[in-house]
Amino acid sequence: MLNILIAEDNADMRELFCTALSDSEYKTFPASDGTLDIKGAEFTVTLLL
């Protein structure tokens, strides 16, 4: 399972991304400003928009 950090300031878009990716069996970590306590999670940056 891939961990995906969703950094989006628009709450509706952030929820949409998280829902779509979670439904595809990704583990999502939503953040409104790019900061989040993600201790213990591994991330590999493959796409940054």
MOQUICOR-V635650 format. One line per field, one symbol per residue. phi: phi as a letter, one per 30 degrees, with the letter a starting at -180 (. if undefined). A space follows every 10 residues. Layout:
# MOQUICOR-V635650
phi = ???
This chain:
# MOQUICOR-V635650
phi = .dcbdccbdd dddddddddd dddcicccbd bdbicadcei ccbcdcabc
